[in-house]
Amino acid sequence: MIPWFVVGLIGGAFALSANMIAWTIIGQINQKVPATERVDWNHWGTGIRTQHRKMYPESRLVLTMDICTALVVLTFGVLVWLTISR
C-alpha cells in the first residue's frame, strides 16, 4: 500500500505543478493581449501552448508543463502496473 500512496502523491504533485504552470502561461498571455482577446482562466485549451511560444520564444514554461504532464501519465501507468502486479 505504501508504494501506491507515494506514487499517487508524486503524480498529484506533477499534476498540480502542470496546472500552476498553465495558469502562469495564461497570466503572461493575458498581459500582452487586449482585454477582448484574453484567455479565460477556467476554460482554456491547447491553444495556449502555441500562443505562448509565439509571444515568448525563449520561455521554457511550455516545455516544463509538457514534462510535468508526461510525468503525470507515467505515474498513472506505474499505479496501474502496481495494481496489476499485485
Beta strands, then each sheet from edge to edge (+ up, - down):
end
